Amino acid sequence: MSVLFPAALLAAALGAAQFTTPHLADDAPPRQVEMAGQRYIDHGLVAAGRLPAATVDFLGDTLGSFSSLAMGRGSWRRTGDGRYQGVLWTLPDRGRNDPQAGLFYDYPARLERLHIDFSPRTDDAGDSAAAAGRISLRVDGGIVLRDFDGRPFTGADPGDGVVEQHGIALPSPKTGVGAGKVSLDAESLQFSADGHFYIGDEYAAYVYYFVPDGRLAGVLVPPPAVVPMRGGKPAFGSLAPPDTGRRNNQGVEGMALSPDGTRLFVALQSALLQDSAKGEASGRTATRVLVYDVSAEPLPRQPIGHYVVQLPAYAAKGDGAAPDRTAAQSELRALDDHRFLLLARDGNGLGTGKRDRPVFKSVLLVDTAGASNLAGSEYEAGTASLLADPAGSALKPGIAPARWTELLNLLDPAQLARFGLHLSGGEDNDPDLLSEKWEAMDLLPALDPSHPDDWLLIVGNDNDFIARHCVMRGENCDSPFDNDSRVLVYRLTIPGVAHAPDASD
């Protein structure tokens, strides 16, 4: 393992952390880190489960797994025998697609409803312990999402097409698949206390706000710096890059409400185009996180916080060469009004069709206290770059990024092996290889009176609808291998987080 910064990484003025060979956990849990005088503990992987890749959802399409997930309000509970149960809402993205071939389906955006049930594994006592850690997932319905006019969304790429609803320019294909519908590439999900929910979009980098039955109620439009623009016009498509704003397929990938429901955190997957080193895929580390006050209004016009998080850079082949990629973030969960968890990962693993071993997949603990707040500045109202030099990734003097430390490393061979998963070996498309896209997280109280600061972190993958037997809108979409939908559960000690009022023993 080659790490150019210490294992307990604190990224502040040091710039982006860099990894040139696989960043593997090489010690057994529990593992402890500290930030701002508080102690956080990773107690290890306690449960794992899967749904076969060919699983079909409530609309008859292959179940695209988890671009995001969230436990249903009031459903999470711990039974007397120590089992956990709940209703898990999951978010697929835009349907099976092949952008290089221009292949898209008129895939209606939706939420999937699953029932989850498991008893955590606490030791290595053999078969009984292994059985205890197996997660049961059962598909049970869902919700079709609809726009302001009551029409289903489409997953089809909008190109340069735009349709206006309620005075807002929304992405929409002009012709072909999905023509006239609003395009949605859903990537992040968060429920509010009253059952409404937010969904973060890849195409426009908007946040959509829905009533409980799935009808669109409003749109949170980001500051001008974030909106993808080309030639002075919105460029919402994913096939041709904009001049400024969010990168292609790098929109609102992480989003969460603070436990008290007053703050909405919105994170871009990696750096905006104007914040990216020219021609350098490892120079996309300076991503932005916006914070909105939603205590009085669910869709405020302007953020009250606007921070920079410097993501890790890594060498894609993990061969010790110079970093050539950015470990883009894939999900966010807020701990309070200034701390949050951020899932940053590489692009290696099952689903890519390549042999490159995973190099970096970790959950970061981020704190914006002491970071520069760019809300209302030129970096928000215009397209000024954060970078000191267009050829590098260093920030301009005076811009202090949020600090972070690594809390959880998913690349733990020993922990994964306990549940039949591995990082290398076997065939390229071995179904038990760790999958590429871990994109979903939810943080739930352990409901253990003897350990009130313990939490269960559920992490899910996005399998991109890859299945040997795949169906999409009544058409065949088979792949040469299966990429199962997977869920991992970790136990963590996290101090100072308010418990959700609806979780119960």
N, C-alpha and C positions, 0 to 999 in steps of 0.2 A: 504494500500500500504506500502510495506517495501522496502526501498531503502537504501543501505549501503553507498552511496555517495550522495551529494546534487543533487537536480533536474536539476540544470544547471551544467551538469557533465563536468568537465575538467579532462580528464585522461592523466596524465603525468607520474611522478615518482610514483604515488600512486598505480599502478597496475590496474588490470581489475576491472571495475565497476561490482557490483553484485546486482541481483534482486531476491528476494525470494518469492514475491507475485506479482500479476499482476500490472504492471507499467502503470497506467491509467492516462490520462490527466484529471485533476479535476478542471480546471479553463477555462474560456471562452477566445477565441482569441479576439483581437490580443495578441500574446505572444512574448516577447522580450528576446533575449540573446545577450551577447557581447563576442567578441573574438578579441584579439590584438587591443583593442580600437575602434573596429567597431561594429555597432549595426545591428542585423539581426532580422527580424520580421516574425512570422508565422501568417498570416491573416485568416487561417482556410480553410476548405474544401468548394470549390465553385462549383464543378460539379462532377457527377458520371454517369457511363454508363455500359452497359453489352451487351454481346453477348450470346445467349443461348448455353448451353454446347454441344448441338447436331449440331451446325453450321458446315457446310462442306466447305472446302477450294477449291482452283482452281484445285487441283489434285484429288478431290473426297474423300479425307480423312477428318476425324473429325479434326476441327481446334484446334490444341494445342495452348493454348494462349501464354502468353508473358514471355518467359525467358529473353527477352530484347526487347526494342523498341526504335525507333529513328524517328524523323520527317524528311521527305524527304526534301532534299536541295531545297530551293526556293519555297516551298509549303505553309509555315506557314504565315498566314495573319490575320489581324483584320479588319472586315468590318466596314462600317460607322455606323451600328446600334449596334456595340459592340460585334458581334459574332466572334468566332475564327474558322478557317477552315484550314485543311491541309491534306497531304498524310502521313499516319502513317505506317511505315514499322515495322513489328513485327517478332520476331524470336522464333519459337518453338524449343523444344529440340529434343531428339532422338526418339520420337514417343511413343505410348503406350507401356508399358513394365512391366514386373513383374520379377525383377532380382532374387528374392528368388526362383521362379519357373523356372528360366532360360528361360523365355519367352521374346523374342525380335522380332521385325519386321524389314524387310529390308526397313526401312523408309528413303526415299531420303531427305537429308537436303534441306531446302528452306527458303526463306523470303516470308512473307505474306504481301500483300499491302491492307491497309484499308483507307477509307476516314473518317475523324473525323470532327464533326461539333457541336458546342455548344455555348451557351451564359451563362456566369457565373452567379451563384446565389449570390445576394449581401445582402439579408435580409431574414427575416422569415415572409414575408407578406402573406403567405398562398399559395394557389394553383398556382398562377401565378409565384411566386418565385420558387416553386418546379419545375415547368415546365422549367423555365429558366436554371436550373442546370442540366438538363438531356442531356447526351451526345449521339449523334447519331454516330454509328459505322457501316460502310458498307464495306463488304469484296469485293475486286475488283482485283483479280489476284495475281501474285507473281512471284518469280524467283526460279528456281531449281539451287542449287549449284553443281558445278562439279570440279573434281580434276585436276591435271596437264594434265592427259591424256584425259580429257573430259568426264569421267564417273561420274555418280551421286555418292555421298557419301551414306553410310549406317548408320543407327542408331544402328545396332547390336553391342553387346559387342565384342571387338577384342580378349579377352583373352590375351594370350602371343604372338599372331600373329603380325607380322610386314611386311610391304611391303616398298620397297625403291622407291622413285620418286625424281628426281633431286638431288640425293645424300643425301636425308633426310629420316630417318627411320620414317614411319608413321604407326599408329595403323591399323590393318586389320585382320578380322577373317580368320583363316586358312581353316576352313571347315564350313559347315552348312549355316545358314542365313547370307547373305551378304558376303560370302566367296570371297576373292580377292579384295573387294572394301575397300576404306579408311573409317574407322569409325569416325564419328563426333557426339559428344554430345554438340551441340551449346548452349552457355549460355550468351554471351555478344556480342553486335553489336555497331559499330560506323562507320559513314560515314566520308570520307575526303571531302575536298572542291571540288575535281574533279570528285566525284561520285564513286571512289573506296571505298571499305569498309573492315573493320577488323571484324573478328569473333573470340571470345575466346572459347576454347575447354576444356571440362571436362576430356576427356580421357587422352590426352597427355600433357595437360597444355600448349599447343602451342597457338599462335595467327596466324590465317590464313588471308591472304591478297588477296582480290578478285578484279577483274576488274568489271566494272558496270554491265555486263551481267551475272555475277555469276561464271565466270571461275577463278580457283585458279591461282594466279600470284606469290605467295611467302609465306614463312613460317617464323615467328619469333620464333626461338627456345629459350627457357628460359635458364638461367644459370644452371650448373650442380646440384646445390642444389635443384632445383625445379622439375627436371625431375624425374618421378617415376621409381625407379630401384629396381630390386630384383636379387640377385646373380650375380651382375655385368651386367645385361641385362635390357633393357627397359621393364617395366611392365605396359602397358597401359590399361589393363582391369579394370573393376569396381567390379569384384566379389571376387578377392583375393587381399589383401593389399600388396603394395610394402614394401620394407625395409626402403627406404628413399624417400624424395620428396613429391609431393602432395598426400594428403589423397584420398581414394576412393571417387569419386563424389564430390570432393572439389577442382576442377581445377580453370581455369580462369573464375571466376564468375562475376567480375566487370572490366570494361575497358572503357576508354574515352580519347578523344583528348582534349587538352586545347583549349579554344575558338579561339586562334590565329593559331591553327593547328600545333604547333611546338613540343608539348610534348604528348606522348602517355602513359597514366597511365594504369597499368595492376595489378589487385589485385587477390590474391588467396582467396578462399571462407573462409577458416580458416587456422589454423597453419599447416605447413609442419609436416610430421611424426617426424622428428628429433627435432621439436620445441614443441611437445605435451607432456604433463605430462602423464606418463605411467598409463594406465587403468583408466583415469579420463576424462570423456567427457566434463567437465567444464574447463579442462586444455588445450584447443585448441585455446586460445584467441589470441596468438601472430601471427597474420597473416602478410603477407608481401605484400608490394606494390612496384612494379618496375616502374621506369620512364625512357622512351626512348626519345632521341632527334631525331625527325623525320622530322626536317626542311629541310634537304638535301637528306635524304634517308629514304624511308618508312619502311625499315626492317634493322635497325642497328644491329650490332652484339652484342653489350653490352649495358646495361642500364647505364645512367648517375646518376640515383638516385635509392636507394634501402632502403626502410624504413619499420619500424615495426609499426603496429597499433594494440593496445590491445583492442580486442572486449569485449563486456559485457558477463558475465556469469549469468546464471539464473537457478532457480529450475523449472523443467519441469512441475510439478503439481501445481506450484504456491501456495503451501500450507505452506510456511514459512520454509521449510526444507533447508538444505544447497544446494547451487547451484550444479547441476549435468549435465548441458549442456552449450554449447557456442552459443551465438547469432551470427551465421555465417553471413557474409556479402553477399548480393545478387546483388548489382549493385553499380556502381560508375559513377559520373558525375563531370568533372573537372570545376573549376571556374577560375583558372589561373595556373601558373607553380608551385604553392605550396599549394593551397587550393582545396578541393574537397568535394562533398557530398557522403556519404556512407550509403547504406540501410542495416541495421543489423536487423535480425529477429529471432524469435524462430521457432519451428516446430509444433506449435499448431494452430488449426482452422479447417475450413471445408476442407475436403480432407484426413484427417488422419483416420477418423473412430473412433476417441477417444473423450472422454468427456472433456479433459483438456482444460481449458480456455487459450486464448493467454496471455502471460506474458510480452513479449517485442517485439515490432515492431516499429522501429524508424529510422529516417534519421539523421545521424550524420554529423556535420560540422567538417572537419579534416584539420589541418594545419601542414605541414611537416617542417616549419621554426623552427629551433632549434633542430630538431630530428637528431639522428645519421644516417649518410649516409653510408650504408654497401656496396656500389658498389665497386667491385674489391677486397673485403675482403675475408677471409676464409669462411665466412658465405654464400658467393655466389659461390666461386670457388669449395668448398668442401661441406661436410655435417655436419659441426660443428653445435651444437645446440646453440640456443639463450638463453636457460634457465640456470639459476644459479644452479638449483637443478632438476634432472629428475623427481622428485615426485611433483614438484610444478609448478606454472605458472610465477614466478618472473623472470625478465630478468637478465642477467649477469650485474655486475657493469660496467658502462661506455656505456651501450646501452640505449639511450634515445628514447622512442617511440614518435610518432607523437601525438600532443595534439588533443583532440576533445571535442566538446560539443554537446548536443542534440539540434537539430534545430526543428524537427517535430516529434511528437508522433502520430502514426496512431491509437493507442488504445485510442480513444476519443469517449466514448459512445454517448455523446450529438451530436457531429458533424456527426457521422455515422448514427444516428437515423434520421437526417434530410433527408437522402437519402435511408431510409428503410433498413439499415444494423444494425446488432447488434453483440455483443460479446458472449452472452450466452442466455440460455432459449430455449424453444421449443424442437424439436427433434434433435438428434445428427447430422443428415445430412440435417438440415433446409437449404434451398438454400440461405437464407438471412443472414446466419452466415458469419462473416468475414473469408475469405479463409486463408489457411495456408501459401501459398507460394507467397509472394509479392516479385517479382524478377526483375521488369523492371522499369526504370525511364528515363525521359528526361526532361531537363530544357529549357524552351522557354520564350523569352521576352514577357512581357505583352503588349508591344507596346502602352503604355499609356503615352503620352507626359507629363502629370501632375505628373507621378510617374515613372521616368526613371529607377529607381533601382528595380522596381517590376518585378517579374518573375512568370510564371506558371509552377509548377512541376507536370508532369504527372507520375502517379505510376500505374503499371499494375501487375496482378497476373499471375502465372503459374498454370493452372488447371490440369496439368498432363493428359490431354485427358480424364478426368473422366466425363462420360456421360451415361445416361440410354440407349441412342441409339448412339452407337459408331461404326465407320467403319475404318479399318486400312488395306490398301493394299488389299481391297476387302473382308476382313474378318471381322466378328463380334467381337467387343471388348467391349461389354456392361458392365457397372458398375451398382450397385444397386441404385445409386443416381446421381444427376446432380451437377456439380461444374462449374458454369458459368464463362466465361471470363469476368473480371471486370477491369474497369479503374477508378481511382480517380484523381481529379485535385485540387491542393492546390495553393493558392496565397502566395508568399513570397516576402519580401524585402531583397535583397542581394546586398550590396554595392560593387562597384569596379569590376564588371564583364563586359567584352566587349560583345556587342550585336553581334549576327550573322549578317554578311553583307547581307544575302539574305532574311531576314525577313522584311515584309513590311506592312504598313497600307493598 
